[in-house]
Amino acid sequence: MIAEELTLVIVGYKHERYVTTLLESVEAQTMLPARILLVDDDPAGGTAEVAERYLAKSALQVEVTRNQVNRGLCTSLNTALTSIDTEYYAYISADDWMLPTRIRRQFDAISAAPSTTAVVYSNAIRVDEADRELDEDFKSAYDWPTHRSGQVYAEMSDYNWLPAPSVMLRTQAVRDVGGYDAELFFEDHDLWLRLAVGHEFLCVDEPLVAFRELGSSLGHQQFQTDNPRFVVAYLQILAKQLGISSTIDADMFPRLWSLALRLWRIEGATPRVVAYLGSYVRGAQSLRVGKAYVRLAKMGVSYAALDRIRKLLRR
């Protein structure tokens, strides 16, 4: 059976060890997508080479693209998005894989949902590099909220609890919110928040994909609270939420101020730290103290020195 209005997008980067497992899981689906796009974002082309060897012996029809330079995940997804001609699409990384009923369960769900539903997602099992299943599934490991279908903006603004490889999306809804932000190095939380403002999410509460936990993955290497790249990304993501409503502003400004302080601690009183502190000072507990912090940062005072000043004042 074919899901005529579904495209599957696969993006790989140095995933030659795992892409065969993913393609086998696609071939084993009880419902196949009408179109499959595979983008290898590694100029060396290892993922594409292994995929093409597999496909030469398979009935699967996959359009394989090799990026000549590393373009990044969001840019690769945006390029794929421009060529999708189906009502829905699903995205999965080439190192993850799908359980046999993933496409059918989610396609049936999103097809039956109202047009306001932009996202259908599911739980995921977690596996290591050798496909050994880890003790906790994604739902348990990432502490899913109680409310996870319908309007989920409030829950999604707290933290990102969706397993990205489990998501099926309404193509036009993603285009309407501007697609993926190419300035970011990861794609998911930013898009979920923008979609959650005016759309509904639908949870198919069962494991339908396998999420691979790798020490070399983007998440493990970059998603660290003391990584300035990660902190700046969240400053950019949360800043987009300002102006939606006064309630959201009241929630976001303290978070942005806290992130600006964290960046000050990590990289010192750089020009961008001063700019972020100045932009989000209204999120400080005391505006007077916040403005004093901005002045100190402009003078080149480090966050460590500020800490010492505060300890002296408390004596």
SEGUSE-606496 format. One record per residue: residue number from 0; x, y negated, z of N, C-alpha, C in turn; residue in three letters. Coordinates in steps of 0.02 Angstrom, whole numbers, plus 50000, padded with zeros to 5 digits. Atoms other than C-alpha are relative to their C-alpha. Layout:
# residues N
num, n.x, n.y, n.z, ca.x, ca.y, ca.z, c.x, c.y, c.z, residuo
NUM, X, Y, Z, X, Y, Z, X, Y, Z, Ala
...
This chain:
# residues 315
num, n.x, n.y, n.z, ca.x, ca.y, ca.z, c.x, c.y, c.z, residuo
0, 50042, 50060, 50000, 50000, 50000, 50000, 50044, 49938, 50000, Met
1, 49961, 50061, 50007, 50062, 49826, 49954, 49962, 49941, 50031, Ile
2, 50028, 50063, 49975, 50030, 49663, 50048, 50014, 49948, 49947, Ala
3, 49989, 50041, 50059, 50005, 49558, 49892, 50017, 49928, 50016, Glu
4, 49988, 50070, 49983, 50014, 49391, 49984, 50055, 49992, 50052, Glu
5, 49946, 50003, 49951, 50172, 49427, 50084, 50068, 50006, 49968, Leu
6, 49929, 49996, 50019, 50356, 49393, 50052, 50040, 50014, 50063, Thr
7, 49953, 49987, 49946, 50492, 49464, 50164, 50066, 49967, 49983, Leu
8, 49935, 50034, 50009, 50648, 49355, 50183, 50050, 50030, 50049, Val
9, 49945, 49972, 49960, 50809, 49436, 50245, 50060, 49955, 49992, Ile
10, 49938, 50039, 50004, 50961, 49330, 50288, 50054, 50037, 50038, Val
11, 49944, 49965, 49969, 51128, 49411, 50325, 50063, 49959, 50001, Gly
12, 49934, 50031, 49997, 51298, 49350, 50379, 50046, 50050, 50035, Tyr
13, 49955, 49948, 49974, 51432, 49483, 50402, 49960, 50057, 50033, Lys
14, 50044, 49948, 49973, 51295, 49611, 50430, 50004, 50065, 49959, His
15, 49994, 49941, 50042, 51362, 49745, 50314, 49993, 50065, 50039, Glu
16, 50005, 49939, 49959, 51367, 49869, 50458, 49926, 50019, 50014, Arg
17, 50068, 49989, 49976, 51180, 49850, 50492, 49946, 49996, 49946, Tyr
18, 50052, 50014, 50049, 51090, 49803, 50331, 49967, 50063, 49973, Val
19, 50031, 49938, 50024, 51062, 49984, 50277, 49944, 50022, 50047, Thr
20, 50052, 49982, 49951, 50966, 50018, 50438, 49938, 49957, 49989, Thr
21, 50058, 50044, 50012, 50856, 49867, 50403, 49963, 50021, 49936, Leu
22, 50032, 49982, 50063, 50823, 49918, 50222, 49963, 50067, 50006, Leu
23, 50035, 49937, 49987, 50780, 50094, 50278, 49935, 49988, 50037, Glu
24, 50061, 50015, 49962, 50654, 50020, 50400, 49949, 49965, 49956, Ser
25, 50047, 50031, 50047, 50578, 49915, 50260, 49968, 50054, 49957, Val
26, 50025, 49946, 50044, 50562, 50068, 50149, 49951, 50045, 50037, Glu
27, 50043, 49956, 49960, 50477, 50162, 50292, 49935, 49966, 50021, Ala
28, 50060, 50035, 49979, 50340, 50030, 50314, 49937, 50032, 49971, Gln
29, 50064, 49974, 50023, 50160, 50088, 50302, 49966, 49951, 49951, Thr
30, 50022, 50049, 50049, 50128, 49928, 50202, 50061, 49960, 49979, Met
31, 49941, 50036, 50025, 50260, 49847, 50092, 49983, 49929, 49980, Leu
32, 50012, 50068, 50025, 50279, 49662, 50053, 50000, 49999, 49924, Pro
33, 50002, 50006, 50073, 50244, 49605, 49876, 50069, 49981, 49973, Ala
34, 49935, 50025, 50024, 50416, 49525, 49865, 50049, 50001, 50058, Arg
35, 49947, 49999, 49949, 50580, 49543, 49959, 50059, 49959, 49974, Ile
36, 49942, 50041, 50016, 50718, 49412, 49958, 50055, 50014, 50051, Leu
37, 49943, 49990, 49954, 50890, 49448, 50032, 50053, 49949, 49983, Leu
38, 49949, 50052, 50009, 51013, 49305, 50056, 50061, 50019, 50042, Val
39, 49937, 49989, 49964, 51194, 49342, 50102, 50035, 49933, 50006, Asp
40, 49971, 50066, 49989, 51263, 49183, 50180, 50075, 50002, 50012, Asp
41, 49927, 49992, 49993, 51441, 49250, 50187, 50030, 50002, 49930, Asp
42, 49970, 50000, 50067, 51545, 49203, 50033, 50036, 50065, 49982, Pro
43, 49967, 49936, 50014, 51636, 49369, 50051, 49951, 50051, 49972, Ala
44, 50052, 49960, 50031, 51471, 49452, 50007, 49995, 50072, 50024, Gly
45, 50002, 49931, 49976, 51489, 49608, 50115, 49931, 50027, 50010, Gly
46, 50069, 49978, 49988, 51306, 49616, 50165, 49965, 50015, 49934, Thr
47, 50030, 49989, 50066, 51249, 49598, 49984, 50027, 50062, 49966, Ala
48, 49969, 49942, 50033, 51372, 49729, 49923, 49972, 50065, 50028, Glu
49, 50028, 49939, 49969, 51311, 49860, 50048, 49927, 50008, 49981, Val
50, 50071, 49997, 50018, 51130, 49815, 50013, 49990, 50024, 49928, Ala
51, 50008, 49981, 50070, 51153, 49833, 49826, 50017, 50074, 49988, Glu
52, 49985, 49928, 50006, 51233, 50004, 49847, 49940, 50041, 50023, Arg
53, 50059, 49965, 49976, 51082, 50059, 49948, 49943, 49995, 49949, Tyr
54, 50056, 50012, 50045, 50958, 49983, 49826, 50007, 50037, 49934, Leu
55, 49989, 49963, 50063, 51038, 50071, 49678, 49971, 50070, 50004, Ala
56, 50028, 49932, 49991, 50972, 50234, 49752, 49929, 49998, 50029, Lys
57, 50064, 50009, 49967, 50808, 50164, 49818, 49948, 49973, 49951, Ser
58, 50055, 50028, 50040, 50638, 50120, 49745, 49984, 49928, 50020, Ala
59, 50012, 50069, 49978, 50639, 49955, 49841, 50024, 49950, 49948, Leu
60, 49981, 50054, 50045, 50642, 49800, 49732, 50017, 49939, 50044, Gln
61, 49977, 50056, 49958, 50746, 49665, 49818, 50039, 49951, 49958, Val
62, 49962, 50053, 50035, 50806, 49499, 49747, 50057, 49978, 50046, Glu
63, 49941, 50014, 49959, 50983, 49479, 49814, 50035, 49937, 49976, Val
64, 49964, 50062, 50014, 51066, 49308, 49822, 50063, 49997, 50043, Thr
65, 49937, 50009, 49964, 51247, 49278, 49870, 50018, 49926, 50002, Arg
66, 49978, 50069, 49994, 51288, 49105, 49936, 50075, 49995, 49987, Asn
67, 49929, 50008, 50017, 51453, 49046, 49864, 50039, 49966, 50056, Gln
68, 49971, 50029, 49939, 51486, 48946, 50023, 49951, 50015, 50057, Val
69, 50043, 49990, 49942, 51420, 48971, 50199, 49956, 49939, 50009, Asn
70, 50046, 50057, 49999, 51265, 48861, 50199, 49964, 49994, 50067, Arg
71, 50034, 50001, 49937, 51199, 48905, 50371, 49930, 50030, 49995, Gly
72, 50064, 49964, 49999, 51040, 48993, 50423, 49942, 49956, 49977, Leu
73, 50057, 50042, 50015, 50920, 48845, 50411, 49998, 49980, 49926, Cys
74, 49998, 50018, 50071, 50978, 48790, 50238, 49983, 50061, 49957, Thr
75, 50016, 49939, 50037, 50970, 48971, 50176, 49925, 50014, 50002, Ser
76, 50072, 49989, 49994, 50792, 48986, 50242, 49960, 49949, 49961, Leu
77, 50034, 50051, 50039, 50741, 48821, 50163, 50002, 50016, 49926, Asn
78, 49994, 49981, 50071, 50806, 48880, 49995, 49951, 50056, 49984, Thr
79, 50048, 49945, 50010, 50706, 49040, 50012, 49928, 49974, 50001, Ala
80, 50067, 50027, 49992, 50553, 48941, 50066, 49975, 49967, 49935, Leu
81, 50021, 50034, 50062, 50553, 48841, 49903, 49978, 50049, 49947, Thr
82, 50017, 49952, 50052, 50537, 49001, 49802, 49943, 50048, 50019, Ser
83, 50053, 49954, 49978, 50403, 49090, 49905, 49934, 49978, 49967, Ile
84, 50063, 50015, 50033, 50240, 49101, 49807, 49942, 50040, 50029, Asp
85, 50053, 49963, 49966, 50139, 49203, 49931, 49974, 49959, 50058, Thr
86, 50032, 50038, 49946, 50021, 49141, 50066, 50037, 50007, 50066, Glu
87, 49966, 49986, 49937, 50125, 49220, 50204, 50071, 50023, 49986, Tyr
88, 49934, 49969, 50005, 50305, 49267, 50235, 50024, 50019, 50070, Tyr
89, 49967, 49980, 49938, 50407, 49354, 50368, 50074, 49994, 49990, Ala
90, 49927, 50005, 50003, 50590, 49325, 50407, 50031, 50047, 50050, Tyr
91, 49963, 49957, 49953, 50711, 49448, 50484, 50074, 49996, 49983, Ile
92, 49928, 49998, 50010, 50898, 49448, 50508, 50021, 50070, 49977, Ser
93, 49978, 49936, 50027, 50994, 49586, 50419, 50029, 50047, 50052, Ala
94, 49975, 49955, 49948, 51058, 49655, 50584, 49943, 50026, 50045, Asp
95, 50058, 49973, 49963, 50882, 49684, 50655, 49964, 50051, 49956, Asp
96, 50039, 49955, 50042, 50754, 49811, 50594, 49928, 50004, 50025, Trp
97, 50071, 50001, 49986, 50568, 49847, 50594, 49974, 50070, 50014, Met
98, 50036, 49937, 49990, 50458, 49984, 50663, 49950, 50010, 49943, Leu
99, 50036, 49986, 50062, 50352, 50070, 50529, 49935, 49961, 49990, Pro
100, 50065, 50033, 50009, 50187, 49979, 50563, 50005, 49924, 50006, Thr
101, 49992, 50073, 49989, 50261, 49803, 50583, 49960, 49960, 49949, Arg
102, 50030, 50042, 50052, 50204, 49732, 50416, 49924, 50009, 50000, Ile
103, 50072, 49989, 50004, 50032, 49813, 50415, 49963, 49968, 50059, Arg
104, 50034, 50027, 49940, 49987, 49765, 50595, 49998, 49923, 49997, Arg
105, 49998, 50073, 50000, 50042, 49584, 50574, 49963, 49971, 49940, Gln
106, 50035, 50026, 50060, 49976, 49561, 50397, 49925, 50004, 50010, Phe
107, 50072, 49994, 49986, 49805, 49626, 50448, 49978, 49946, 50049, Asp
108, 50018, 50048, 49949, 49806, 49510, 50598, 49998, 49929, 49972, Ala
109, 49999, 50069, 50025, 49856, 49350, 50507, 49949, 49990, 49945, Ile
110, 50050, 50005, 50053, 49740, 49388, 50360, 49931, 49989, 50029, Ser
111, 50065, 50006, 49968, 49593, 49400, 50480, 49994, 49938, 50043, Ala
112, 50000, 50058, 49955, 49642, 49247, 50582, 49976, 49938, 49963, Ala
113, 50019, 50063, 50032, 49574, 49072, 50549, 50060, 49964, 49970, Pro
114, 49945, 50035, 50035, 49676, 48955, 50439, 50042, 49957, 50047, Ser
115, 49961, 50038, 49951, 49730, 48860, 50595, 50056, 50042, 50032, Thr
116, 49948, 49956, 49973, 49836, 49011, 50643, 50060, 50001, 49952, Thr
117, 49941, 50005, 50043, 50011, 48981, 50575, 50051, 50055, 50014, Ala
118, 49948, 49953, 49978, 50110, 49113, 50670, 49968, 50062, 50031, Val
119, 50016, 49937, 49966, 50083, 49296, 50712, 50067, 50031, 50021, Val
120, 49937, 49972, 49976, 50217, 49378, 50819, 49985, 50060, 50044, Tyr
121, 50009, 49940, 49959, 50246, 49533, 50922, 50057, 50006, 50050, Ser
122, 49945, 49982, 49955, 50352, 49606, 51059, 50055, 50034, 49959, Asn
123, 49944, 49967, 50034, 50520, 49685, 51015, 50037, 50044, 50049, Ala
124, 49952, 49963, 49960, 50628, 49823, 51081, 50068, 49968, 49990, Ile
125, 49932, 50028, 50004, 50807, 49772, 51115, 50049, 50058, 49994, Arg
126, 49952, 49947, 50012, 50950, 49877, 51048, 50070, 49971, 49998, Val
127, 49930, 50022, 50004, 51139, 49869, 51054, 50027, 50014, 49931, Asp
128, 49970, 49993, 50067, 51261, 49881, 50910, 49997, 50071, 49973, Glu
129, 50004, 49930, 50021, 51244, 50071, 50908, 49927, 50024, 49998, Ala
130, 50072, 49984, 50002, 51052, 50064, 50904, 49975, 50034, 50063, Asp
131, 50024, 49974, 49937, 51040, 50119, 51085, 49951, 49950, 50030, Arg
132, 50051, 50044, 49974, 50881, 50049, 51161, 50019, 49977, 50070, Glu
133, 49985, 50028, 49934, 50910, 49933, 51309, 49940, 50008, 50046, Leu
134, 50051, 49984, 49950, 50811, 49951, 51470, 49938, 49956, 49993, Asp
135, 50057, 50046, 50003, 50702, 49796, 51452, 49982, 49983, 49928, Glu
136, 50020, 50025, 50066, 50600, 49751, 51299, 50004, 49924, 50002, Asp
137, 49993, 50073, 50005, 50598, 49570, 51239, 49952, 49964, 50048, Phe
138, 50051, 50030, 49958, 50439, 49529, 51333, 50022, 49997, 50073, Lys
139, 49977, 49998, 49931, 50515, 49581, 51499, 50064, 49959, 50010, Ser
140, 49935, 50033, 49992, 50690, 49514, 51470, 49993, 49924, 49996, Ala
141, 50008, 50072, 50010, 50626, 49341, 51417, 49939, 49972, 50036, Tyr
142, 50052, 50023, 49953, 50483, 49330, 51543, 49945, 49962, 49964, Asp
143, 50053, 50032, 50039, 50338, 49296, 51427, 49948, 49968, 50045, Trp
144, 50053, 50032, 49961, 50204, 49176, 51489, 49935, 50040, 49996, Pro
145, 50065, 49965, 50000, 50029, 49237, 51530, 49960, 49981, 49938, Thr
146, 50037, 50025, 50059, 49952, 49129, 51393, 50046, 50000, 49940, His
147, 49955, 49994, 50057, 50029, 49176, 51226, 49964, 50004, 49932, Arg
148, 50037, 50006, 50063, 49892, 49162, 51093, 49958, 49936, 50002, Ser
149, 50038, 50062, 50004, 49798, 49009, 51032, 50047, 49940, 50001, Gly
150, 49959, 50060, 49993, 49867, 48838, 51078, 50055, 50014, 50052, Gln
151, 49947, 49980, 49954, 50037, 48877, 51154, 50055, 49946, 50005, Val
152, 49948, 50052, 49999, 50128, 48709, 51141, 50030, 49992, 50070, Tyr
153, 49975, 50011, 49932, 50141, 48688, 51330, 50049, 50055, 50020, Ala
154, 49956, 49943, 49982, 50216, 48862, 51353, 50064, 49998, 49958, Glu
155, 49942, 50000, 50045, 50331, 48844, 51202, 50048, 49943, 50016, Met
156, 49955, 50055, 49983, 50397, 48677, 51262, 50042, 50015, 50061, Ser
157, 49961, 49981, 49941, 50458, 48759, 51422, 50064, 50037, 49980, Asp
158, 49942, 49962, 50023, 50574, 48883, 51334, 49978, 50043, 49941, Tyr
159, 50014, 49960, 50060, 50587, 48992, 51179, 49994, 50074, 50020, Asn
160, 50012, 49931, 49979, 50509, 49161, 51217, 49979, 50046, 49942, Trp
161, 50018, 49958, 50058, 50470, 49223, 51040, 50061, 50034, 49971, Leu
162, 49946, 49967, 50038, 50581, 49356, 50959, 49995, 49981, 49926, Pro
163, 50003, 50026, 50068, 50621, 49274, 50792, 49988, 50053, 49947, Ala
164, 50011, 49951, 50053, 50627, 49437, 50691, 49930, 50029, 49999, Pro
165, 50068, 49972, 49996, 50448, 49477, 50743, 49948, 49955, 49969, Ser
166, 50049, 50051, 50018, 50367, 49323, 50668, 49979, 50005, 49926, Val
167, 50029, 50007, 50067, 50253, 49314, 50515, 49966, 49932, 49997, Met
168, 50021, 50071, 50003, 50208, 49139, 50455, 49955, 49985, 49940, Leu
169, 50040, 50027, 50055, 50081, 49047, 50349, 50045, 49951, 49961, Arg
170, 49950, 50038, 50039, 50191, 48976, 50209, 49985, 49926, 49998, Thr
171, 50015, 50071, 50008, 50100, 48811, 50184, 50006, 49963, 50066, Gln
172, 49994, 50033, 49935, 50097, 48774, 50370, 50073, 49982, 50013, Ala
173, 49929, 50015, 49990, 50287, 48786, 50376, 50022, 49943, 49954, Val
174, 49984, 50055, 50046, 50302, 48675, 50222, 49972, 49933, 50025, Arg
175, 50032, 50062, 49977, 50181, 48549, 50298, 50038, 49967, 50056, Asp
176, 49962, 50031, 49945, 50292, 48524, 50451, 50072, 49987, 49981, Val
177, 49933, 50018, 50024, 50448, 48503, 50345, 50050, 50056, 49995, Gly
178, 49953, 49944, 50005, 50523, 48677, 50344, 50049, 50001, 50057, Gly
179, 49948, 49992, 49948, 50683, 48712, 50439, 50045, 49939, 50001, Tyr
180, 49956, 50058, 49992, 50795, 48575, 50507, 50072, 50020, 49986, Asp
181, 49932, 49980, 50021, 50961, 48593, 50415, 50054, 49970, 50043, Ala
182, 49950, 50029, 49955, 51048, 48486, 50546, 50012, 50045, 50061, Glu
183, 49993, 49955, 49943, 51023, 48625, 50674, 50034, 50065, 49977, Leu
184, 49966, 49938, 50018, 51125, 48785, 50680, 49958, 50061, 50016, Phe
185, 50047, 49945, 49990, 50977, 48892, 50738, 49931, 49974, 49981, Phe
186, 50061, 50019, 50036, 50804, 48894, 50664, 49936, 50001, 50041, Glu
187, 50065, 49979, 49976, 50673, 48956, 50782, 49963, 49952, 50046, Asp
188, 50038, 50038, 49951, 50627, 48851, 50933, 49975, 49934, 49972, His
189, 50020, 50063, 50031, 50623, 48689, 50836, 49939, 50009, 49956, Asp
190, 50058, 49988, 50044, 50504, 48762, 50706, 49939, 50019, 50040, Leu
191, 50058, 49980, 49960, 50393, 48844, 50837, 49967, 49939, 50032, Trp
192, 50028, 50060, 49967, 50371, 48678, 50928, 49962, 49957, 49949, Leu
193, 50034, 50042, 50050, 50328, 48583, 50769, 49936, 50033, 49976, Arg
194, 50061, 49965, 50020, 50203, 48716, 50718, 49948, 50000, 50056, Leu
195, 50047, 49994, 49944, 50127, 48727, 50892, 49961, 49936, 50013, Ala
196, 50036, 50063, 49989, 50076, 48543, 50889, 49930, 50003, 49971, Val
197, 50065, 50001, 50032, 49934, 48571, 50767, 49974, 50067, 49977, Gly
198, 50020, 49933, 50022, 49922, 48759, 50741, 49996, 50048, 50059, His
199, 50006, 49948, 49949, 49881, 48915, 50838, 50048, 50058, 49985, Glu
200, 49958, 49941, 50004, 49990, 49067, 50873, 49958, 50061, 50019, Phe
201, 50036, 49938, 49984, 49930, 49248, 50882, 50050, 50054, 50019, Leu
202, 49955, 49948, 49976, 50016, 49383, 50984, 49971, 50069, 49986, Cys
203, 50015, 49929, 50006, 50009, 49566, 50929, 50044, 50033, 50052, Val
204, 49960, 49984, 49940, 50063, 49630, 51098, 50023, 50072, 50001, Asp
205, 49968, 49935, 50001, 50164, 49783, 51053, 50067, 49992, 49965, Glu
206, 49935, 50006, 50034, 50345, 49811, 50999, 49994, 50022, 49927, Pro
207, 50004, 49985, 50072, 50351, 49802, 50808, 50066, 49990, 49964, Leu
208, 49933, 50009, 50029, 50534, 49756, 50778, 50052, 50019, 50053, Val
209, 49942, 49989, 49956, 50704, 49795, 50851, 50045, 49940, 49996, Ala
210, 49958, 50059, 49995, 50804, 49645, 50908, 50069, 50022, 50024, Phe
211, 49934, 49974, 49983, 50990, 49682, 50908, 50039, 49949, 50042, Arg
212, 49960, 50042, 49956, 51092, 49610, 51052, 50073, 50014, 49987, Glu
213, 49929, 49992, 50018, 51270, 49584, 50989, 50041, 49946, 50035, Leu
214, 49955, 50049, 49970, 51414, 49500, 51078, 50025, 49950, 49948, Gly
215, 49976, 50044, 50053, 51463, 49425, 50909, 49944, 49960, 49968, Ser
216, 50057, 50034, 50032, 51289, 49357, 50870, 50002, 49925, 50014, Ser
217, 50004, 50072, 49991, 51249, 49174, 50852, 49976, 49982, 50070, Leu
218, 50027, 50015, 49934, 51149, 49177, 51012, 50051, 50009, 50055, Gly
219, 49951, 49987, 49948, 51284, 49254, 51118, 50059, 49952, 49997, His
220, 49941, 50044, 50007, 51421, 49142, 51048, 49984, 49927, 50011, Gln
221, 50015, 50071, 50001, 51330, 48976, 51039, 49948, 49978, 50050, Gln
222, 50055, 50020, 49956, 51177, 48979, 51153, 50022, 50001, 50072, Phe
223, 49973, 50006, 49932, 51272, 48928, 51309, 49988, 49930, 50025, Gln
224, 50020, 50065, 49974, 51219, 48788, 51424, 50058, 49951, 50006, Thr
225, 49943, 50044, 49998, 51397, 48721, 51430, 50033, 49990, 49932, Asp
226, 49976, 50009, 50069, 51418, 48721, 51240, 49971, 49934, 49974, Asn
227, 50027, 50065, 50022, 51404, 48541, 51177, 49958, 50005, 49937, Pro
228, 50039, 49992, 50061, 51339, 48601, 51009, 49928, 50021, 50016, Arg
229, 50066, 49977, 49978, 51195, 48689, 51096, 49961, 49944, 50034, Phe
230, 50032, 50055, 49964, 51157, 48540, 51209, 49976, 49947, 49951, Val
231, 50019, 50051, 50050, 51156, 48418, 51062, 49941, 50025, 49959, Val
232, 50056, 49973, 50039, 51041, 48534, 50964, 49934, 49991, 50039, Ala
233, 50061, 50008, 49961, 50915, 48531, 51107, 49982, 49927, 50011, Tyr
234, 50015, 50071, 49999, 50930, 48343, 51121, 49962, 49981, 49936, Leu
235, 50033, 50015, 50063, 50881, 48335, 50937, 49930, 50031, 49997, Gln
236, 50065, 49965, 50002, 50740, 48463, 50956, 49949, 49965, 50044, Ile
237, 50048, 50029, 49953, 50659, 48385, 51109, 49983, 49927, 49982, Leu
238, 50013, 50070, 50020, 50677, 48207, 51041, 49944, 49997, 49948, Ala
239, 50054, 49999, 50050, 50559, 48257, 50899, 49931, 50002, 50032, Lys
240, 50064, 49994, 49966, 50423, 48285, 51029, 49975, 49933, 50026, Gln
241, 50020, 50066, 49974, 50423, 48103, 51084, 49951, 49967, 49953, Leu
242, 50048, 50036, 50040, 50276, 48002, 51025, 49938, 50040, 49983, Gly
243, 50059, 49960, 50014, 50154, 48147, 51009, 49943, 49980, 50047, Ile
244, 50049, 50023, 49950, 50064, 48095, 51169, 50038, 49974, 50060, Ser
245, 49969, 50027, 49939, 50099, 48001, 51330, 50016, 50056, 50050, Ser
246, 49988, 49944, 49955, 50085, 48165, 51426, 50063, 50037, 49981, Thr
247, 49939, 49966, 50023, 50218, 48248, 51319, 50061, 49957, 50012, Ile
248, 49943, 50045, 49986, 50329, 48094, 51333, 50021, 50004, 50073, Asp
249, 49985, 49997, 49929, 50317, 48102, 51522, 50037, 50064, 50018, Ala
250, 49966, 49936, 49988, 50375, 48283, 51515, 50068, 50001, 49967, Asp
251, 49939, 49994, 50039, 50510, 48262, 51383, 50056, 49953, 50023, Met
252, 49947, 50048, 49982, 50603, 48106, 51444, 50045, 50026, 50056, Phe
253, 49955, 49973, 49949, 50666, 48187, 51606, 50044, 50057, 49973, Pro
254, 49960, 49946, 50028, 50722, 48340, 51507, 50057, 49973, 49956, Arg
255, 49949, 50030, 50043, 50814, 48232, 51381, 50054, 49965, 50041, Leu
256, 49951, 50033, 49956, 50896, 48131, 51520, 50046, 50052, 50032, Trp
257, 49960, 49947, 49970, 50953, 48292, 51604, 50050, 50029, 49950, Ser
258, 49954, 49974, 50052, 51027, 48355, 51440, 50055, 49950, 49985, Leu
259, 49949, 50052, 50012, 51117, 48188, 51413, 50051, 50001, 50057, Ala
260, 49953, 49994, 49944, 51193, 48203, 51588, 50044, 50061, 49993, Leu
261, 49961, 49939, 50009, 51246, 48380, 51549, 50054, 49990, 49947, Arg
262, 49951, 50013, 50052, 51331, 48324, 51389, 50055, 49954, 50025, Leu
263, 49950, 50043, 49969, 51419, 48186, 51487, 50049, 50041, 50041, Trp
264, 49956, 49957, 49960, 51486, 48318, 51606, 50045, 50042, 49956, Arg
265, 49962, 49954, 50042, 51543, 48430, 51464, 50054, 49964, 49959, Ile
266, 49953, 50031, 50047, 51626, 48308, 51344, 50025, 49931, 50019, Glu
267, 49975, 50065, 49979, 51655, 48149, 51441, 49958, 49943, 49971, Gly
268, 50038, 50059, 50019, 51597, 47971, 51406, 50013, 49982, 49927, Ala
269, 49992, 50012, 50072, 51599, 47984, 51217, 49946, 49952, 49976, Thr
270, 50052, 50045, 50027, 51502, 47862, 51107, 49931, 50033, 49994, Pro
271, 50066, 49970, 50007, 51365, 47989, 51075, 49968, 50013, 50068, Arg
272, 50027, 49993, 49932, 51347, 48024, 51262, 49970, 49934, 50023, Val
273, 50026, 50066, 49981, 51327, 47837, 51293, 49935, 49986, 49964, Val
274, 50060, 50012, 50040, 51198, 47829, 51153, 49941, 50041, 50027, Ala
275, 50054, 49958, 49973, 51098, 47975, 51222, 49977, 49976, 50068, Tyr
276, 50020, 50025, 49934, 51102, 47908, 51399, 49958, 49937, 49993, Leu
277, 50038, 50061, 50010, 51041, 47739, 51338, 49931, 50012, 49972, Gly
278, 50064, 49986, 50032, 50902, 47815, 51233, 49950, 50031, 50048, Ser
279, 50046, 49961, 49958, 50831, 47924, 51372, 50003, 49982, 50074, Tyr
280, 49991, 50021, 49930, 50867, 47823, 51530, 49933, 49998, 50037, Val
281, 50064, 50003, 49965, 50681, 47808, 51566, 49981, 50068, 50031, Arg
282, 50012, 49934, 49970, 50688, 47994, 51609, 50036, 50009, 50067, Gly
283, 49965, 49995, 49936, 50800, 47959, 51760, 49950, 49992, 50057, Ala
284, 50045, 50006, 49942, 50719, 47977, 51932, 49993, 49928, 50022, Gln
285, 50000, 50071, 49984, 50767, 47797, 51966, 50027, 49962, 49940, Ser
286, 49977, 50038, 50058, 50777, 47676, 51819, 50061, 49957, 50017, Leu
287, 49943, 50041, 49979, 50896, 47565, 51918, 50064, 50041, 50001, Arg
288, 49941, 49957, 49998, 51016, 47710, 51951, 50018, 50023, 49930, Val
289, 49987, 49977, 50068, 50996, 47772, 51772, 50038, 49948, 49960, Gly
290, 49965, 50054, 50037, 51047, 47603, 51701, 50072, 49991, 50025, Lys
291, 49932, 50003, 49973, 51197, 47603, 51818, 50043, 50055, 49970, Ala
292, 49964, 49945, 50031, 51248, 47772, 51748, 50020, 49982, 49928, Tyr
293, 49986, 50019, 50069, 51236, 47704, 51571, 50059, 49951, 49999, Val
294, 49946, 50048, 49998, 51349, 47558, 51618, 50067, 50034, 50016, Arg
295, 49938, 49964, 49983, 51477, 47676, 51697, 50025, 50040, 49940, Leu
296, 49979, 49962, 50060, 51478, 47787, 51542, 50030, 49954, 49948, Ala
297, 49973, 50048, 50048, 51505, 47633, 51433, 50071, 49978, 50019, Lys
298, 49933, 50019, 49976, 51656, 47592, 51542, 50049, 50057, 49993, Met
299, 49956, 49942, 50008, 51726, 47766, 51506, 50007, 50042, 50062, Gly
300, 49997, 49960, 49939, 51694, 47838, 51678, 49977, 50071, 49986, Val
301, 50019, 49930, 50011, 51689, 48028, 51677, 49945, 50021, 50048, Ser
302, 50052, 49974, 49956, 51548, 48128, 51751, 50030, 50026, 50065, Tyr
303, 49966, 49975, 49940, 51673, 48207, 51872, 50014, 49942, 50048, Ala
304, 49988, 50059, 49958, 51720, 48033, 51933, 49935, 49975, 50031, Ala
305, 50065, 50019, 49974, 51535, 47991, 51952, 49981, 50045, 50059, Leu
306, 50015, 49953, 49946, 51515, 48147, 52059, 50038, 49981, 50064, Asp
307, 49959, 50019, 49941, 51657, 48090, 52172, 49973, 49937, 50032, Arg
308, 50029, 50063, 49974, 51578, 47917, 52189, 49937, 50016, 50040, Ile
309, 50062, 49984, 49965, 51411, 47993, 52237, 50014, 50035, 50067, Arg
310, 49984, 49965, 49938, 51492, 48106, 52368, 50026, 49950, 50052, Lys
311, 49974, 50051, 49953, 51582, 47956, 52445, 49942, 49959, 50028, Leu
312, 50056, 50041, 49977, 51419, 47858, 52453, 49955, 50036, 50048, Leu
313, 50043, 49961, 49955, 51331, 48001, 52542, 50032, 50009, 50069, Arg
314, 49967, 49992, 49935, 51461, 48002, 52682, 49977, 49949, 50051, Arg
